[in-house]
Amino acid sequence: MQEKNRNAVLTGISKVAKNYAMYIALGVIFIVFQILSGGLFLTAYNFTNLVNQTGYIAVLAVGMTLVLIICQIDLSVGFLTGFLGACTARLLLLGVPIPLTILIVVLFGASLGLLQGFIIGKIGVPAFVTTLAGEFAFRGLLTLITQDIGTINVTNKTFKGISQGFLPALFTIKIGGTEFHGLSLIIGILAVAAVVFLNLRKRKEMKKYNLETGSVPVMIIRILFFSGLIMALVILLASFQGISWTVVIVAVITAAYHFVLNKTKIGRHIYGMGGNVEAAKLSGVNIRKVLIGVFVSMGAMAALSGVMITSRMGCAQPTTGTGYELDAIASCYIGGVSTSGGVGRVINSVVGSFVIMSLINGLNLIGVGISYQYLIKGIIFVVAVAIDVRGRGRKALG
């Protein structure tokens, strides 16, 4: 009996390790760059900078997850982000209030997504062609809107605080000569409590429907792993300036999309369309409506990403957005979105974006040239897709 229980625990641990390999890989990246950088990688300053750098790519990855789940692609979001960021800067220079500026830009982005979705879903032009054309068009519009002055500077401190600011401390806790951001610590504790609650609730629901729950020790290990990871990162942030507004924005967007995908009929339709489009049609899913809606969502996320990058840089430039779409797509695949559609989680895509940006940040710290950075990113991208293909038992064509 003991041997059987031990084997069950080992099997469960192996399954958890496989399901959360991305998180383990992220931990390995942290350790490797911490050693190679001489302890500079996991300093509070650099880690805070890394989190803020990841924000705008993470938002794009959230929107891109839905696009890839339904077996489509959007190559236009990089320069769409740059163009909408420039529109944001222009509106602010005209004296438009910040909330109204953001609303206008997000609605504009959604309308551009609607246009592309209409061309793909209604007219029937393939997404690859439509969004490639969009990439050219938005690059031209970005150049056009910035050609008179080149760089459009934003001086509004409140706006720049969106991606450069931090939550108020409320109070501080001094431990060993270091002051910790009080509100950030509270948020970290609440996040750990949420992890415990969600794991226990999920286990209870699985028992209710007589589904396999796994062993209790495995569940405890999973809770301890994620709780420890959350608190370690929160403590690191709290030792500097605390949790930034970027983290809050990404968390809210991720939670909203996670809820829609997993708890609503819209989410079931998106997964159903990605899994088997013909079966989804026979089930009464309006395929065209879902596709257009997903591209509207992608346009809105590109707009929000444009707002965030303009806020972070304090300006809009003619080259802003270059390669963003590739980072977003790579983040999704690294996060486990299936190359054949129908499978993907926005939370994992956000972690995937963190993996991508951690690599870039770490390689910069240790002085690796940009040429080698692209090479390493390409290798990791191929490996991530290869793991997906092998894991699903499919052989590459050709």
CORHU-V558235 format. One record per backbone hydrogen bond with DSSP energy under -0.5 kcal/mol. NH is the residue of the N-H (numbers start at 1). CO is the residue of the C=O. E is the energy in kcal/mol with one decimal. If there is no record, write none. Layout:
NH_CO_E, NH_CO_E
//
This chain:
5_1_-2.5, 6_2_-2.6, 7_3_-2.3, 8_4_-2.1, 9_5_-2.3, 10_6_-2.5, 11_7_-2.5, 12_8_-2.3, 13_9_-2.7, 14_10_-2.4, 15_11_-2.2, 16_12_-2.5, 17_13_-2.7, 18_14_-1.9, 19_15_-2.5, 20_16_-2.3, 21_18_-1.1, 24_20_-1.8, 25_21_-2.9, 26_22_-2.2, 27_23_-2.0, 28_24_-2.2, 29_25_-2.4, 30_26_-2.3, 31_27_-2.3, 32_28_-2.9, 33_29_-2.5, 34_30_-2.0, 35_31_-2.0, 36_32_-2.8, 37_33_-2.2, 38_35_-1.3, 39_34_-2.7, 43_40_-1.2, 47_43_-2.6, 48_44_-2.1, 49_45_-2.1, 50_46_-2.5, 51_47_-2.4, 52_48_-2.0, 53_49_-2.1, 54_50_-1.8, 55_51_-1.0, 58_54_-2.7, 59_55_-2.1, 60_56_-1.5, 61_57_-2.5, 62_58_-1.9, 63_59_-1.7, 64_60_-2.6, 65_61_-1.9, 66_62_-0.9, 67_63_-1.3, 68_64_-2.6, 69_65_-2.2, 70_66_-1.5, 71_68_-1.8, 72_67_-2.2, 80_76_-2.1, 81_77_-2.2, 82_78_-1.8, 83_79_-2.7, 84_80_-2.6, 85_81_-2.1, 86_82_-1.9, 87_83_-2.2, 88_84_-2.0, 89_85_-2.0, 90_86_-2.4, 91_87_-2.5, 92_88_-2.2, 93_89_-2.0, 94_90_-1.4, 95_92_-1.4, 96_91_-2.2, 101_97_-2.6, 102_98_-2.6, 103_99_-2.2, 104_100_-2.7, 105_101_-2.5, 106_102_-2.6, 107_103_-2.4, 108_104_-2.4, 109_105_-2.7, 110_106_-2.5, 111_107_-2.2, 112_108_-2.1, 113_109_-2.2, 114_110_-2.3, 115_111_-2.1, 116_112_-2.1, 117_113_-2.8, 118_114_-2.6, 119_115_-2.1, 120_116_-2.2, 121_117_-3.5, 122_118_-2.4, 123_118_-1.6, 124_119_-1.0, 125_119_-1.9, 130_126_-2.7, 131_127_-2.7, 132_128_-1.6, 133_129_-2.4, 134_130_-2.0, 135_131_-2.2, 136_132_-1.9, 137_133_-2.5, 138_134_-3.2, 139_135_-2.0, 140_136_-2.2, 141_137_-2.4, 142_138_-2.4, 143_139_-2.2, 144_140_-2.3, 145_141_-2.5, 146_142_-1.1, 147_143_-0.8, 147_144_-0.5, 150_146_-2.9, 151_149_-2.1, 152_150_-0.5, 152_316_-2.7, 153_151_-0.8, 154_314_-2.8, 155_153_-0.5, 157_155_-0.5, 160_156_-2.2, 161_157_-1.4, 162_159_-1.8, 163_160_-0.7, 164_160_-1.3, 165_161_-1.8, 167_243_-2.8, 171_169_-2.7, 173_180_-2.0, 175_173_-0.6, 175_178_-3.0, 178_175_-1.9, 180_173_-3.0, 181_238_-2.3, 182_171_-2.4, 182_180_-0.5, 183_169_-1.5, 185_181_-1.7, 186_182_-1.9, 187_183_-2.4, 188_184_-2.3, 189_185_-2.2, 190_186_-2.5, 191_187_-2.3, 192_188_-2.1, 193_189_-2.3, 194_190_-2.1, 195_191_-2.1, 196_192_-2.2, 197_193_-2.6, 198_194_-2.9, 199_195_-2.0, 200_196_-2.2, 201_197_-2.7, 202_198_-2.3, 203_199_-2.0, 204_200_-2.2, 205_201_-2.5, 206_202_-2.2, 207_203_-2.1, 208_204_-2.0, 209_205_-1.4, 210_207_-1.6, 211_206_-3.4, 219_215_-1.7, 220_216_-2.5, 221_217_-2.5, 222_218_-2.4, 223_219_-2.5, 224_220_-2.8, 225_221_-2.5, 226_222_-2.2, 227_223_-2.6, 228_224_-2.5, 229_225_-2.3, 230_226_-2.5, 231_227_-2.4, 232_228_-2.3, 233_229_-2.1, 234_230_-2.6, 235_231_-2.7, 236_232_-1.8, 237_233_-2.2, 238_234_-3.2, 239_235_-1.4, 240_237_-1.7, 242_237_-2.5, 245_165_-1.7, 248_244_-1.4, 249_245_-2.6, 250_246_-2.5, 251_247_-2.7, 252_248_-2.5, 253_249_-2.5, 254_250_-2.7, 255_251_-2.5, 256_252_-2.4, 257_253_-2.4, 258_254_-2.6, 259_255_-2.2, 260_256_-2.2, 261_257_-2.7, 262_258_-2.0, 263_259_-2.5, 264_260_-1.0, 267_260_-1.0, 268_264_-1.7, 269_265_-2.3, 270_266_-2.2, 271_267_-2.5, 272_268_-2.6, 273_269_-2.7, 274_270_-2.0, 275_271_-2.4, 276_272_-2.4, 280_276_-2.3, 281_277_-2.0, 282_278_-2.2, 283_279_-1.4, 284_281_-1.7, 285_280_-2.5, 287_285_-1.5, 290_286_-2.3, 291_287_-2.5, 292_288_-2.4, 293_289_-2.4, 294_290_-2.3, 295_291_-1.9, 296_292_-2.1, 297_293_-2.2, 298_294_-2.1, 299_295_-2.2, 300_296_-2.1, 301_297_-2.3, 302_298_-2.3, 303_299_-1.8, 304_300_-2.3, 305_301_-2.5, 306_302_-2.2, 307_303_-2.2, 308_304_-2.2, 309_305_-2.6, 310_306_-2.0, 311_307_-2.1, 312_308_-2.5, 313_309_-2.6, 314_310_-1.8, 315_310_-0.7, 316_152_-1.8, 320_317_-1.2, 322_319_-1.8, 324_321_-1.8, 325_321_-0.5, 327_323_-1.9, 328_324_-2.5, 329_325_-2.4, 330_326_-2.7, 331_327_-2.2, 332_328_-1.8, 333_329_-2.1, 334_330_-2.7, 335_331_-1.8, 336_333_-1.4, 337_332_-2.4, 338_343_-1.8, 341_338_-1.2, 342_69_-2.6, 349_345_-1.8, 350_346_-2.1, 351_347_-2.0, 352_348_-2.4, 353_349_-2.0, 354_350_-1.7, 355_351_-2.0, 356_352_-2.2, 357_353_-2.6, 358_354_-2.1, 359_355_-2.1, 360_356_-2.0, 361_357_-2.7, 362_358_-2.9, 363_359_-2.8, 364_360_-2.1, 365_361_-2.0, 366_362_-1.8, 367_364_-1.1, 368_363_-2.7, 373_369_-1.7, 374_370_-2.1, 375_371_-1.6, 376_372_-2.6, 377_373_-2.5, 378_374_-2.3, 379_375_-2.1, 380_376_-2.4, 381_377_-2.2, 382_378_-2.2, 383_379_-2.5, 384_380_-2.5, 385_381_-2.1, 386_382_-2.7, 387_383_-2.4, 388_384_-1.7, 389_385_-2.6, 390_386_-2.9, 391_387_-2.6, 392_388_-1.4, 393_390_-1.3, 394_389_-2.3
//
